Amino acid sequence: MKQHLIKYNLISLIGGIIVYFIHFYALKLTGIQLPFGLMGIYVFFAITSIIVISGVELLFSVMPNTAGYGFLVGIFLKIGVFMILFLGGSLADLQLTLIHKFSILIPLFFYMSVEAMSVIKRLKHV
């Protein structure tokens, strides 16, 4: 359990840093200015990814058959909190173009794929 938790949390953190720098420099090379802080989006998704991975791992150690449902609840809560904090707050007044929306979706899909890989790997050992 401990190795799985550490492995996927490290993949989430190190991979997130790598994806952030690639994303940041790609935007810089193309001259695209985002009306929001890209770092804040990545930090939010990194923290929630660690919470979801750790929560599912804890739930798996207590009730292995319900870990998949815990993952779904974690994803819905993450998206809900993101919408309240960012889309209901700082991003609500902005007119976001397609590139701006993709800049939000890139970290979302990266961290969700790491979480999904973690859960799939864990549920294979039920």
C-alpha angles and dihedrals in degrees: 000000000000094000092049092050094048093043097054095039089053091047088051094050100039094039090048091053091050093047090047093055093045090048093045095049093044089056091045093050092050092045095237115155116204118214090220137049111272091198092060092054092050093046092050093050092044092053094045091046091055090048093050094045092047092044094051090047091051092046090049091055091052103034112008095183094060099047092100091055089049089054091053092049090049092052093049091048091048093052091044094051090046091053092049096046102037110017093037093042129023098008097042097090097043126098101227119204124209092266090052091051091049088052087060095043096051095067091037093056094041094054093040090053091051090049092048092049089051094050094044091050091048095047092051087068096057 
